[in-house]
Amino acid sequence: MIKRYTSIKCLKRVKKPLLTEKQRKKARPKCRKLLEAYRNHEFVIDDESCFTLSHASIAGNDRFYSNNLQTTPNHIKYKHKAKYEQKLLVWIALSPRGMSKPYFAPSGLAINKFVYVGKCIRPKLLPFLQEHYPNGGYVFWPDLASSHYSNFAQEEFQSKGINYVPKHLNPASLPKARPIEDFFGNLKAKVYENGWSAKTLAQLKRRISSCLKKMDLVLYRAIC
């Protein structure tokens, strides 16, 4: 009732990275240099995200309706969740021309430099670049994770002729410039739509793969 008679509005908080003062000062000049260096290129971005068997944070998953709590069945009243729920890690690369094949791994397998090169770059990213950018015209823009800029990874980029953003030009924590997190947010909304949950990682993997096929190419162009 209060908001009806005042100017108070219900607003949604926007996620914003927590930057140090040093990162904040470096971000603007790095973005300018990045634009100047790759003005005529298409950016290819990558990231990974974890998916759980159930996703209670999706709006609506924690609500039910009843006129008698005592007679409501337990499977309606309670949402059972393991203390350490299994997770599935998904890596993917995006560009305005589409999406690479995803890499799936059970939680607990860290994306170190060997996994990143051996499971993501060689079998997933490289074929994507060869198919969609046979004549170049792209730049690969990873985030600043240590595995992405390890000597091992950079040697792989150079030996395979992958044009990538050098570390000294890469600004930290710019989700609006690299909005692949928005892509994963949309993907999770589709995967867990209407309170869907999986019983096994294999079932979760099939669900994610199915939802990835339904993601619109227009979305890639909008976020890249």
C-alpha positions in Angstrom: 0.0 0.0 0.0 2.9 2.3 0.8 4.3 2.3 -2.8 0.8 3.2 -4.2 1.0 6.7 -2.5 4.8 7.3 -2.8 7.4 7.2 -5.5 8.9 4.0 -4.1 9.4 1.4 -6.8 10.4 -2.3 -6.6 13.7 -2.5 -8.5 16.0 -5.4 -9.2 19.6 -5.4 -8.1 22.1 -5.6 -10.9 25.2 -7.8 -10.4 28.4 -5.8 -10.5 31.9 -7.1 -10.0 33.9 -6.0 -7.0 36.9 -4.2 -8.4 39.9 -3.0 -6.5 40.9 0.6 -7.1 43.9 -0.6 -9.1 41.7 -2.7 -11.4 39.2 0.2 -11.8 41.9 2.6 -12.9 43.3 0.1 -15.4 39.9 -1.0 -16.9 39.1 2.0 -19.0 42.5 2.4 -20.8 42.7 -1.4 -21.4 39.2 -1.3 -22.9 40.3 1.5 -25.2 43.4 -0.4 -26.3 41.4 -3.5 -26.8 39.0 -1.7 -29.1 41.7 -0.1 -31.1 43.6 -3.3 -31.5 40.6 -5.5 -32.5 38.1 -3.0 -34.0 37.7 -5.1 -37.1 37.6 -8.5 -35.4 34.8 -10.7 -34.0 35.4 -11.7 -30.4 35.3 -15.4 -29.4 34.7 -15.7 -25.7 34.7 -18.8 -23.4 33.8 -19.6 -19.8 32.7 -22.5 -17.6 29.9 -22.9 -15.1 28.7 -25.5 -12.7 25.2 -27.1 -12.8 23.7 -29.0 -9.8 21.1 -31.7 -10.0 18.5 -29.3 -8.6 18.6 -25.5 -8.7 16.7 -24.1 -5.7 17.7 -20.5 -6.5 15.4 -20.4 -9.6 12.4 -18.3 -8.7 9.3 -20.4 -8.0 11.1 -23.7 -7.1 10.7 -23.1 -3.4 6.9 -22.4 -3.4 3.9 -24.6 -3.1 0.2 -24.0 -2.3 -1.9 -25.9 0.4 -4.9 -25.3 2.5 -3.7 -27.7 5.2 0.0 -28.1 5.9 -0.6 -31.2 8.0 -2.1 -33.2 5.2 0.3 -31.9 2.5 2.5 -34.8 1.3 6.1 -34.7 2.2 7.4 -34.6 -1.4 5.4 -31.4 -1.8 6.4 -29.8 1.6 10.1 -30.6 1.5 12.7 -30.2 -1.1 15.3 -32.8 -0.3 18.9 -31.8 -1.1 22.1 -33.6 -0.4 24.6 -31.8 1.8 27.2 -32.0 -1.0 25.1 -32.2 -4.1 26.8 -33.5 -7.3 27.6 -30.9 -9.9 28.4 -30.9 -13.6 30.9 -28.4 -15.0 30.2 -27.1 -18.5 32.7 -25.2 -20.6 31.7 -23.5 -23.9 33.0 -20.9 -26.3 30.7 -18.4 -28.1 31.0 -15.9 -30.9 28.5 -14.0 -33.2 28.7 -17.0 -35.5 27.6 -19.6 -33.0 28.7 -21.9 -30.2 31.4 -24.5 -29.9 30.7 -28.0 -28.7 30.5 -28.1 -24.9 32.9 -29.9 -22.6 31.4 -31.6 -19.6 33.2 -32.7 -16.5 31.9 -33.9 -13.0 32.6 -31.4 -10.2 35.9 -31.9 -8.5 37.8 -31.8 -11.8 39.5 -28.4 -11.8 40.0 -26.6 -15.1 43.8 -26.5 -14.8 46.1 -25.7 -17.7 46.3 -29.4 -18.9 42.5 -29.8 -18.8 42.0 -26.4 -20.4 44.3 -27.2 -23.3 43.6 -31.0 -23.7 39.9 -31.0 -23.2 38.7 -27.5 -24.2 41.1 -25.8 -26.6 42.3 -28.7 -28.8 39.1 -30.7 -29.3 36.5 -28.0 -28.9 37.8 -24.4 -29.6 40.2 -25.2 -32.4 37.6 -27.0 -34.6 35.1 -24.2 -34.0 37.6 -21.6 -35.2 38.6 -23.7 -38.2 35.0 -24.1 -39.2 33.7 -20.6 -38.7 36.9 -18.5 -39.2 38.9 -20.2 -41.9 40.2 -16.8 -43.1 40.8 -15.3 -39.6 38.9 -12.1 -38.7 38.5 -13.2 -35.0 40.3 -12.8 -31.7 39.9 -15.3 -28.8 39.2 -13.5 -25.6 39.6 -15.7 -22.5 39.2 -14.4 -19.0 42.2 -13.9 -16.7 42.0 -17.4 -15.0 45.6 -18.6 -14.4 45.0 -21.7 -16.5 44.0 -19.6 -19.5 47.3 -17.6 -19.5 49.7 -20.3 -18.3 52.8 -20.7 -20.5 51.4 -24.1 -21.5 48.2 -22.5 -22.8 49.9 -19.6 -24.6 52.3 -21.9 -26.3 49.3 -23.9 -27.5 47.7 -20.7 -28.9 50.8 -19.7 -30.7 51.6 -23.2 -32.1 48.1 -23.6 -33.4 47.9 -20.0 -34.8 45.1 -18.9 -32.5 44.9 -15.2 -32.4 44.2 -14.3 -28.7 44.1 -11.2 -26.5 47.5 -10.9 -24.7 47.3 -10.7 -21.0 48.5 -7.1 -20.7 45.5 -5.9 -22.8 42.9 -8.0 -21.0 40.9 -6.0 -18.4 39.7 -7.7 -15.3 36.1 -8.3 -14.2 34.1 -6.9 -17.1 30.9 -9.1 -17.3 29.1 -6.5 -19.5 31.9 -6.7 -22.1 32.2 -10.5 -21.8 28.6 -11.3 -21.0 28.9 -15.1 -21.3 27.7 -15.2 -17.7 24.3 -13.9 -19.0 24.3 -16.8 -21.5 24.9 -19.3 -18.7 22.1 -17.6 -16.7 19.7 -18.0 -19.6 20.8 -21.6 -20.1 20.2 -22.5 -16.4 16.8 -20.9 -16.5 15.9 -23.3 -19.4 17.5 -26.3 -17.8 15.6 -25.9 -14.5 12.4 -24.5 -16.0 9.2 -25.4 -14.0 11.2 -26.8 -11.1 13.0 -29.5 -13.2 15.7 -31.5 -11.4 17.9 -34.5 -12.3 18.5 -37.7 -10.4 21.9 -38.4 -12.0 24.7 -36.5 -13.7 24.0 -38.4 -16.9 20.4 -37.1 -16.9 21.6 -33.6 -16.2 24.0 -33.8 -19.1 21.3 -34.9 -21.5 19.1 -32.0 -20.3 21.8 -29.4 -20.8 22.7 -30.7 -24.2 19.0 -30.6 -25.3 18.7 -27.0 -24.0 21.9 -25.9 -25.7 20.4 -27.0 -29.1 17.4 -24.8 -28.5 19.4 -21.6 -27.7 18.8 -19.1 -30.4 21.7 -18.0 -32.6 20.4 -14.4 -32.3 21.3 -14.6 -28.6 24.9 -15.3 -29.4 25.0 -12.2 -31.7 23.4 -10.1 -29.0 25.9 -11.0 -26.3 29.2 -11.3 -28.2 
